[in-house]
Amino acid sequence: MRFPVTVHRPRLGPREFTVIRPARPPEHALLVEDDRFLNAYVDRPAAGLIGGLWGLAATSPRALVHVPLRRAGDSGDAGARRLDLVLLHHSLQFAPSRWKELRGRLGAGHRRTVTVCTDRPEIDWEALHHAENRDLFHQHVHAETLFVTGSARAFRETAGHFHDVAAHGPGHTADNRHYCAQLGHGDDSARDIHIEYSDAWAGEAAPR
């Protein structure tokens, strides 16, 4: 899978960071937080793009992958909050509390085209439940952004959830059926992300 991105290299103090963003944010995608769940609503192009960016996070351990999903003026539905998304490798040890300042220094960035493998690896489900398993996601919400921190393996094994929704969601929706995937792999404090296919977009309104 090939798609365009912009690469930014902002600095905070003496340290330079690499931030990768899609050249064009997904047009029909929302990430919504309520009291207990994280819900992602996507159409086919958005699901494919986010899956590609998820896979990019697996091969870019020194970068923060930023997916802008909020729109100007978004207020979200009652009781919910719309979020952007940042994917990063745990070895970066980046503090979410610094994100707002870093985001303000991104600038225009440089355009590049990246290639990401979309083959879905076989998952050892039994190993995920071992006490010594370190391939887990950790989540933080800060500055209207969900941070998903994990290992290359965790990102590689879960990118396929988005590709699955992109491939199979349109056919199910045509028959008025719900199609979704549940993205887990988190530690005890992490919430699963419910990824739901939707082609019912009206302007910037969230699917209902």
C-alpha positions as CSV (number, residue, x, y, z in Angstrom):
1,M,0.0,0.0,0.0
2,R,1.4,3.4,-1.0
3,F,0.1,6.8,0.2
4,P,1.4,10.3,0.7
5,V,2.4,11.7,4.0
6,T,4.1,14.9,5.4
7,V,7.1,14.5,7.6
8,H,7.7,17.2,10.3
9,R,10.8,17.6,12.4
10,P,9.9,20.0,15.3
11,R,12.2,20.6,18.2
12,L,11.4,20.9,21.9
13,G,14.5,22.3,23.6
14,P,17.6,20.4,22.4
15,R,15.6,17.4,21.1
16,E,14.3,16.9,17.6
17,F,11.2,14.8,17.0
18,T,9.8,13.2,13.9
19,V,6.1,13.5,13.3
20,I,4.4,11.8,10.4
21,R,0.9,12.9,9.2
22,P,-1.2,11.8,6.2
23,A,-0.9,14.4,3.4
24,R,-4.7,14.6,3.4
25,P,-6.4,13.7,6.7
26,P,-9.2,11.0,6.3
27,E,-12.3,12.9,5.1
28,H,-14.9,10.6,6.6
29,A,-13.6,9.4,10.0
30,L,-14.4,10.2,13.6
31,L,-12.9,9.0,16.9
32,V,-15.3,9.5,19.7
33,E,-14.7,9.0,23.4
34,D,-17.6,8.5,25.9
35,D,-17.5,7.3,29.5
36,R,-16.6,3.7,28.7
37,F,-15.7,3.3,25.0
38,L,-13.6,4.5,22.2
39,N,-15.6,4.5,18.9
40,A,-14.1,4.9,15.5
41,Y,-16.5,5.6,12.6
42,V,-14.9,5.2,9.1
43,D,-15.8,4.9,5.5
44,R,-13.8,2.7,3.1
45,P,-11.0,5.1,2.2
46,A,-10.6,6.3,5.8
47,A,-10.4,2.7,7.1
48,G,-7.7,1.9,4.5
49,L,-5.7,5.0,5.2
50,I,-5.8,4.6,9.0
51,G,-4.9,0.9,8.6
52,G,-1.9,2.1,6.5
53,L,-0.9,4.6,9.2
54,W,-1.3,1.9,11.9
55,G,1.1,-0.3,9.9
56,L,3.5,2.7,9.4
57,A,3.7,3.0,13.2
58,A,5.0,-0.5,13.3
59,T,7.9,0.3,11.0
60,S,8.6,3.8,12.3
61,P,9.7,3.3,16.0
62,R,11.4,6.8,16.1
63,A,8.3,8.7,14.9
64,L,5.0,9.9,16.2
65,V,2.3,9.1,13.7
66,H,-0.4,11.8,14.0
67,V,-3.9,11.3,12.5
68,P,-5.9,14.5,12.6
69,L,-9.6,13.4,13.0
70,R,-11.2,16.4,14.7
71,R,-12.7,19.2,12.6
72,A,-12.7,22.9,13.3
73,G,-15.7,23.7,15.5
74,D,-16.3,20.0,16.5
75,S,-18.1,19.8,19.7
76,G,-19.1,16.1,19.6
77,D,-22.4,14.6,20.6
78,A,-23.7,15.0,24.1
79,G,-21.7,13.0,26.5
80,A,-18.9,12.3,24.0
81,R,-15.7,13.9,22.9
82,R,-14.0,13.9,19.5
83,L,-10.3,13.1,19.4
84,D,-7.3,13.1,17.2
85,L,-5.0,10.1,17.2
86,V,-1.3,9.7,17.8
87,L,0.5,6.3,17.4
88,L,3.9,5.8,18.8
89,H,6.4,3.2,19.8
90,H,6.9,2.8,23.6
91,S,10.7,3.2,23.2
92,L,10.2,6.9,22.4
93,Q,9.1,7.6,26.0
94,F,7.2,10.7,24.8
95,A,5.1,12.4,27.5
96,P,1.6,13.2,26.2
97,S,1.6,16.4,28.3
98,R,4.2,17.8,25.8
99,W,2.1,17.1,22.7
100,K,0.2,20.4,22.6
101,E,3.5,22.4,22.5
102,L,5.0,20.0,19.9
103,R,1.9,20.1,17.7
104,G,2.1,23.9,17.6
105,R,5.6,23.6,16.1
106,L,4.9,21.2,13.3
107,G,5.0,23.7,10.4
108,A,4.3,22.7,6.8
109,G,6.5,19.6,6.7
110,H,8.0,17.8,3.7
111,R,5.9,15.6,1.4
112,R,6.9,11.9,0.9
113,T,5.3,8.7,-0.3
114,V,5.5,5.7,1.9
115,T,4.9,2.0,1.2
116,V,3.4,-0.2,3.9
117,C,2.8,-4.0,3.8
118,T,-0.8,-4.8,4.4
119,D,-0.3,-8.6,4.9
120,R,-2.0,-9.7,8.1
121,P,0.3,-11.7,10.3
122,E,-0.9,-14.7,12.2
123,I,-1.6,-13.8,15.9
124,D,-0.6,-16.0,18.8
125,W,-3.7,-15.3,20.8
126,E,-2.6,-17.5,23.7
127,A,0.7,-15.5,24.1
128,L,-1.3,-12.3,24.4
129,H,-2.6,-13.5,27.8
130,H,0.7,-14.5,29.2
131,A,1.7,-12.4,32.3
132,E,5.1,-11.7,30.7
133,N,3.6,-10.4,27.4
134,R,5.0,-6.9,26.6
135,D,3.2,-6.4,23.2
136,L,0.3,-4.5,24.7
137,F,-1.1,-1.0,24.0
138,H,-1.2,1.7,26.5
139,Q,-3.5,4.7,26.2
140,H,-3.6,8.3,27.3
141,V,-6.0,11.1,26.4
142,H,-4.5,14.6,26.5
143,A,-5.0,17.8,24.5
144,E,-8.1,16.3,22.7
145,T,-5.9,13.4,21.4
146,L,-5.8,9.7,22.1
147,F,-2.2,8.4,22.4
148,V,-1.8,4.7,21.6
149,T,1.6,3.5,22.7
150,G,2.8,0.0,21.9
151,S,5.4,-2.3,20.3
152,A,6.0,-2.8,16.6
153,R,4.4,-6.2,16.9
154,A,1.3,-4.8,18.5
155,F,0.8,-2.3,15.7
156,R,1.6,-4.9,13.0
157,E,-0.9,-7.4,14.4
158,T,-3.8,-5.0,14.7
159,A,-3.5,-2.8,11.5
160,G,-5.5,-5.5,9.8
161,H,-8.7,-4.6,11.7
162,F,-9.0,-1.4,9.7
163,H,-8.2,-3.2,6.4
164,D,-10.9,-5.8,7.3
165,V,-13.5,-3.0,7.8
166,A,-12.4,-1.4,4.5
167,A,-12.7,-4.6,2.6
168,H,-16.0,-6.0,4.0
169,G,-17.9,-3.0,5.5
170,P,-19.4,-1.7,2.2
171,G,-21.0,-5.0,1.3
172,H,-22.6,-5.5,4.7
173,T,-23.9,-1.9,4.8
174,A,-25.5,-2.4,1.4
175,D,-27.7,-5.1,3.0
176,N,-28.5,-2.8,6.0
177,R,-26.2,-4.8,8.3
178,H,-23.8,-3.5,10.9
179,Y,-20.1,-4.2,10.3
180,C,-17.4,-3.5,12.8
181,A,-14.1,-4.8,14.3
182,Q,-13.0,-4.7,17.9
183,L,-9.4,-3.6,18.5
184,G,-7.9,-4.8,21.7
185,H,-4.3,-5.8,22.7
186,G,-4.4,-3.3,25.5
187,D,-3.3,-3.5,29.1
188,D,-5.9,-3.7,31.9
189,S,-6.4,0.1,31.8
190,A,-6.8,0.3,28.0
191,R,-10.2,0.5,26.4
192,D,-11.0,-1.5,23.2
193,I,-11.5,0.6,20.1
194,H,-14.8,-0.2,18.3
195,I,-14.2,0.3,14.6
196,E,-17.5,0.7,12.7
197,Y,-18.0,1.1,9.0
198,S,-20.3,3.9,8.0
199,D,-21.2,5.4,4.7
200,A,-23.9,7.7,6.2
201,W,-22.0,11.0,6.3
202,A,-23.8,14.3,6.1
203,G,-21.3,17.2,6.0
204,E,-19.3,17.0,9.1
205,A,-21.9,15.2,11.2
206,A,-21.1,12.0,13.0
207,P,-22.8,8.8,11.8
208,R,-25.9,7.8,13.8
